[in-house]
Amino acid sequence: MLNNRVGMIFNVLYMQLNNCGTSCNLLRCWKWDVTQLITRSLQTKAKYAIVILNRPISQKQEFITNLWNNALVRMTVDGGTTRWDKFLKELPENVQSTMKYPDLITGDFDSIGQDILQKYKKSCKVKSSTNLNVIHTPDQDYTDFTKALIELCKHCQQIDMEIDHVLTICQSSGRLDQILGNIQTLFLATEKALLSPNTRVYIITDDAVSWLLCPGEHIISIPEQTRFHKRAWCSLVPIGETCSYVTTTGLKWNLVNQPLRFGEVVSTSNTFDGSETVTVKCSNTVLWSMRVPSLCP
């Protein structure tokens, strides 16, 4: 009888993992649902920050403008401020007037023009209701992205705000070392506790969303537009270490206790079997990526 009660308690705990990126350390299981982050009608219910890195913004204008304005914290990083300013100039004038100002601009400022930096400082002075924090982060031991997360954490602590997600707008094209550096920041966010343990960090690149799956069990909700798209794709890639085993359901080519390591098997260019969810059990941290077609024009 006692064993049955314990089992019921564990099942209840498991079923209560209903938020995007929520976790249960006791069971080492997570449930992920990015739908609330990519759907306009649901974004207002999500507690997230948006971070703009120094790459061209290629996603749909409407998606980015809604994502920006519905965020609790808006942040541009070094040259990302220039990219953001260019994006704003390409919007219709009636939309430009609705766009909120950044809350934070950070970086070592080696890739942002002083004219752009001064423009935002002056604009915020004119609008007394806007509080812009410009923070110089010259430390070269970390990338600007990593330092941005550190400053974001400080900002949230100062204003007593909790965020559940950080959505980072970047690109998967360009310099390979910078792409790998962005993935390194995902690891540092966890390993160095750069943010609250309950805050999940995502990278949005063109029409894809990526994040880390820590050792344990994961249930990933797959948006309908993703799983039925004719060019749908997803991947499970070990970064920095071998993943001793991965077992999945919901994929076209499922893995069963499959080791993943470079030089042998790496699960790229996989896709879905039509199921609403994908489950992943992994012994080591892997990078999960999937296409979300609605993000790009």
N, C-alpha and C positions, 0 to 999 in steps of 0.2 A: 504493500500500500504506500509506504514511504517513497519507494523508488518511483511509483507512478506519479506521486505528487511532485517530486523533483523534476521528472520528465516534463510534466505539464508546465511548471514554472519556466523551464528552459525554452519550451516551445513558445510561450507567451512572450518572453524576452526577444526571441528570434523574430516573431511576427510584428513586434513593435518597431522594427527598423524601417520606418516609412519615409524618412526624409532623404533628400539627395545627399549622399556621402555620409550618412550617419553611421556610427560604428558601435560595436559592443566588444570591449576589451576582454570580457569574460569568455565570450564565445569566439573571439577573433573572426567576426563575420561583419560584412558591410553590405548595405544596399544602396545602389546608385540609380538616380533618375535625373537626367539632365533636361528633361522636358520642361521643368519649371524655369530653367535658366534660358532656354531658347524660344520660349513661347511668350509673346507680349502680354497676353491676358494673365499669365501666371507670375511674371517677373516681379510684380508689385508685392507679392507675398514672400518673395525670397530675400534673405538678408545677405547681400553680397557686395564686394568691391570690384571695380573694374580697373585694370592696369593696362596702359597703352605703351608698348615697347617700340623701339626704333626700327620699324619695318612698315612698308606700305600697307594701308588698311584696305583689304581686298573684299571684305564681306559686304553684304547688301547695306545700303545707306540706312534703310528703315530699321534693320536689325541692330546696327551699331547705335543709332540715335536713341532707340528705345532702351537698349541695354545700358547706355550711358546715363540717361536721365532717371532711370529707375534704380540705379545703384545707390547704396548708402554712402559709399566713399568712391570718389573719382580721382584717378591718379595717372599722370603722365610721367614717363621716365626718360630723362635726358633728351635725345633726339626724337623720342616718341612725342614730345611736345610739338615739335615742328611738323611731324606727321599728322598730329591731331589738328593743328592749325590749318594745314592744307586740306584735310578732310572737311573741316567746317566751311572753308571758302567754296567748296564744290557743292554745298547744300543750297537748296532754294532759300531766298532771303527770309521768307516767312518761317522756315524751319530753323534757320540760324538763330533767330530771335528767341526761340524756345529752349535753346541748348544751355545747360547749366555749366558753370565754371568748374575747373578742377579744384579739388580740395588740397591736393599735394602735387608738387613738381619736385622730383629728386634726380640725383645723378652726379657724376663727376663733372658734368657740363662741358665735355670735350666734343660733343656732337650736336649741340644746340646753339643757334645764333643768339647773341646777346640782344638783338632786336626783338626776337620772339619772346625771350625771357622778360624783357622790360615791358613788352606789350601786355603780357598777362598780369604783371605786377601793377601796372598803371590801371588796367581795366578793373581790377579788383578793388583798387582804391576808390575809383569812381562809384562802384556799386558797394556801398558800405555794408550791405547785407551779406556780402561774399567774403569768406575768410579763406585766403589762400596761404598755404605754408610752402615756402620754397626752401628746400633743404639740400645743401651741398654735401655730397658723400664722396670724398676724394679717395677713400681707402681702396687700393688696387688689389687687395687680397681676395675680394669678392667682385662679381659682376654687378652692374647697375641693377639688374633684375633682383638678385639676391639682397642687395642693400635696400632696394625698394620695399621688399617684404618686411625687412627689419623695421623700417620707418613706418610702414603701414601698421604694424603691431603696436608701436609706440603711440601712434596717433589714436588708434582705437582704445588703448588703455587710458590716454589722457582725457578723452571725451566720454569714457565709460560706455563704449559701444561694442556689441558682440556681432561678428559676422560669421556666417557659416561657409561662405564660398569666396574664393578669389578667382576671377575670370581674367585671364591674361591674353590680350590680343597681340599676336605676333605672326610670323610667317615661317613656313618650312622651307622656303627658298633662300638663296643667298649664301652666306658663309657657313660652312659645315661646322666650324668650331663654335660659332655662336649658337647654332641649333643645339649642339651637344651641351653647351653652357646653360641653355634654358632647361634642359632635362636635368642637368646637375643641380639646378636651383630647386627643382621638384624634390630631389632627394634631400637637399639641405633643409628644406622647409620642414621635413619630418625628422631627420637625424639630429639637426641642431635646434629643433623646436623654435623655429623662427616666428611661428604664429601659434595661436591657441590650438591645443590638440584636437579640437572639434572643427577647425577650419580646414577645408579642402581646397587645393589649388589645381586649377585646370589651365591647359594651354589651348587656345583656339587659333588654329592655323588654316587660313583659307576656308575650306569647307569641312574641316575635321576638328574633333575635340579629343584631347589626350589627357590622361592622368595616370598616377601610379596605383597599382594594386599591391598592397602590402601582403606579407605572408598570411594566409588564412583563406576564408571562404567569401566569395563575392557574388551578389545577384545584381546584374546590370539590366535595367529596363531599356529596351531598344525602341526608339521612336518608330512609328509606322512608316514614315517617310524614308527612314534609313533601311529598315529590314526588307522592304519591297522594291527598293530602287534597283534598276537594272545594272547599275555600276556600284552597288554597295560594296564596301570593304571594311575590314577590321583587322587588327593585328595584336599579337602578344609578343613583346620583345624583351628579353632579359638585358638589363643594362648594368654593367659593372661587375656582375658575377653570374655564375651559372645558376639557373633555376632547376633544382634537382628533380622536381616533378610538377606537371600541370595537368589537371583534369577539367574538361569543359563539357557543357551541354549547350544546345541552341545554336551551334555553329554548323556550317556545311561540312567542314572537316574538323571534327572534334578530336581532342587530345585525351588520351587515357594514360595517366601516370607517365607522361612524356617529359623527359629532360629537355630543357631548352638551353642551348649554348651556341655562341658563335663558333663556326667551324663545323657544326653539325646541324641540328634542326632549330630553326627560328620561324615562328608562325607569323609570316607576313602574307598579305594578299589573301587572307581568309575572308569568309562572308557568312551569311546567316541562313538558317534553315526555315525562317518564317516565324519562329517562336517569339513571344512577346518579351522574353527575358533570356539572357545568357548567364550561365553560372560558371564561375572560375574558382577552382581550388588550386592554390599555388604554395609551394614551399618557400619561395624567395620572392622578392619584389620584382614585378614586371611592369612594363609600360603598356597600357591599353590605349589604343587609338581606334576611332571609328568615324566614318564619313557621316556628315549631317548635311544633306543636299541643300536645304533651305537657307543655309548661311550665306551662300554666294549667289551673285546674279546668274 
